Amino acid sequence: MDPLFINAAAGNYHIQAISQCMDAGYSSHPDMTASDVDGDLRVINAVEIGADEVPPSGPVTSVNLTPDKAAPADLGDSGNGYITAAASGGSGSYVYEFWLMDPDTNVWTMEQGYSSDATWTWTPAKGGYWRVMVKSKNAKSTALQEASRTLTYRVIGSPPVQTVSLVSNKVSPVGLGPR
């Protein structure tokens, strides 16, 4: 694997932000030091392979949410919806956490923990005004969040009928004629 040094010929053995060595090391290695060759602190659970730790970049300054279907969405339309987040500001890799507020209980539930996956798949269970929130931060940040955005998304209709039962009000067989 090429570590993608910034300029090895000139003696600059710092790795580029796109190096495969980024976040590929083990923080539990017995020879792991608390800081790298430049004195930058190692980031627990996200260390680089080698002597150089790339310090976290600046914070995410904003994040946007885009649904794949225009609202209001009909619950009877086929299946899943997709909500895509896009962070900006800082530099490096972004991570996203998706939350959903039930329109009846107004209770928030985390649907997807922090991950580099910027798209969340959702299948609404009922109609109503749902609130979707995304929190975002740089992957190496220790902050709980750096930016967030909330989207109110209207879903109309009822879930499709799954089963139908028929019950007779007469005992069979029934003879012909007036009753």
CORUR-V496779 format. One record per residue. N is the residue number from 1. RES is the residue in one letter. PSI is psi in degrees with one decimal (999 if undefined). BURIAL is I if it has 24 or more other ideal C-beta (glycine too) atoms within 12 Angstrom, else O. Layout:
BEGIN
N|RES|PSI|BURIAL / N|RES|PSI|BURIAL
END
This chain:
BEGIN
1|M|131.2|O / 2|D|119.8|O / 3|P|-9.0|O / 4|L|60.9|O / 5|F|152.4|O / 6|I|-47.4|O / 7|N|81.1|O / 8|A|-35.4|O / 9|A|-30.8|O / 10|A|5.9|O / 11|G|10.9|O / 12|N|97.4|O / 13|Y|20.6|O / 14|H|146.2|I / 15|I|151.0|I / 16|Q|157.4|O / 17|A|-18.6|I / 18|I|7.3|O / 19|S|143.2|I / 20|Q|-9.9|O / 21|C|-15.8|I / 22|M|127.7|I / 23|D|22.8|I / 24|A|1.0|O / 25|G|177.2|I / 26|Y|117.0|O / 27|S|-13.6|O / 28|S|4.4|O / 29|H|136.3|O / 30|P|-23.1|O / 31|D|7.2|O / 32|M|132.1|O / 33|T|161.0|O / 34|A|-22.3|O / 35|S|163.4|O / 36|D|-170.2|I / 37|V|-23.3|O / 38|D|-3.1|O / 39|G|1.3|O / 40|D|136.3|O / 41|L|141.8|O / 42|R|142.9|I / 43|V|120.3|I / 44|I|136.5|O / 45|N|7.4|O / 46|A|50.8|I / 47|V|155.1|I / 48|E|155.7|I / 49|I|131.5|I / 50|G|-171.5|I / 51|A|-12.6|I / 52|D|128.5|I / 53|E|124.2|I / 54|V|118.5|I / 55|P|154.4|I / 56|P|147.4|I / 57|S|-179.2|O / 58|G|167.6|O / 59|P|157.1|I / 60|V|133.8|I / 61|T|-21.4|O / 62|S|159.5|O / 63|V|139.9|I / 64|N|153.9|I / 65|L|134.7|I / 66|T|116.5|O / 67|P|152.6|I / 68|D|-15.8|O / 69|K|138.4|I / 70|A|144.6|O / 71|A|147.1|I / 72|P|141.8|O / 73|A|139.8|I / 74|D|124.4|O / 75|L|-27.3|I / 76|G|-15.8|O / 77|D|153.5|O / 78|S|124.1|O / 79|G|-130.8|O / 80|N|151.5|O / 81|G|157.9|I / 82|Y|132.1|O / 83|I|123.8|I / 84|T|133.6|I / 85|A|150.7|I / 86|A|112.9|O / 87|A|156.8|I / 88|S|162.2|O / 89|G|163.6|O / 90|G|-155.2|I / 91|S|166.1|O / 92|G|-154.3|I / 93|S|140.1|I / 94|Y|151.5|I / 95|V|153.3|I / 96|Y|145.0|I / 97|E|127.1|I / 98|F|137.0|I / 99|W|153.1|I / 100|L|133.3|I / 101|M|123.0|O / 102|D|132.9|O / 103|P|-19.8|O / 104|D|-39.0|O / 105|T|-16.2|O / 106|N|33.2|O / 107|V|131.1|O / 108|W|139.2|O / 109|T|131.4|O / 110|M|124.6|O / 111|E|-29.3|I / 112|Q|117.1|I / 113|G|171.2|O / 114|Y|126.9|I / 115|S|159.0|O / 116|S|-7.6|O / 117|D|113.6|O / 118|A|-1.4|I / 119|T|132.2|O / 120|W|132.3|I / 121|T|133.1|O / 122|W|135.2|I / 123|T|101.7|O / 124|P|138.0|I / 125|A|-16.6|O / 126|K|167.4|O / 127|G|165.8|O / 128|G|-179.5|I / 129|Y|96.3|O / 130|W|146.9|I / 131|R|127.1|I / 132|V|131.8|I / 133|M|139.8|I / 134|V|137.7|I / 135|K|142.2|I / 136|S|153.2|I / 137|K|166.7|I / 138|N|144.6|I / 139|A|-32.6|I / 140|K|0.5|I / 141|S|144.1|I / 142|T|0.2|O / 143|A|153.8|O / 144|L|-35.3|O / 145|Q|158.5|I / 146|E|-25.0|I / 147|A|153.6|I / 148|S|159.9|I / 149|R|140.8|I / 150|T|138.3|O / 151|L|129.9|I / 152|T|127.8|O / 153|Y|120.3|I / 154|R|130.2|I / 155|V|128.5|I / 156|I|158.0|O / 157|G|-180.0|O / 158|S|159.3|O / 159|P|148.9|O / 160|P|150.0|O / 161|V|131.7|O / 162|Q|-41.0|O / 163|T|156.3|O / 164|V|135.1|O / 165|S|139.9|O / 166|L|133.4|O / 167|V|128.8|O / 168|S|145.3|O / 169|N|5.8|O / 170|K|148.3|O / 171|V|137.8|O / 172|S|147.9|O / 173|P|153.2|O / 174|V|132.0|O / 175|G|162.9|O / 176|L|156.2|O / 177|G|176.4|O / 178|P|150.1|O / 179|R|999|O
END
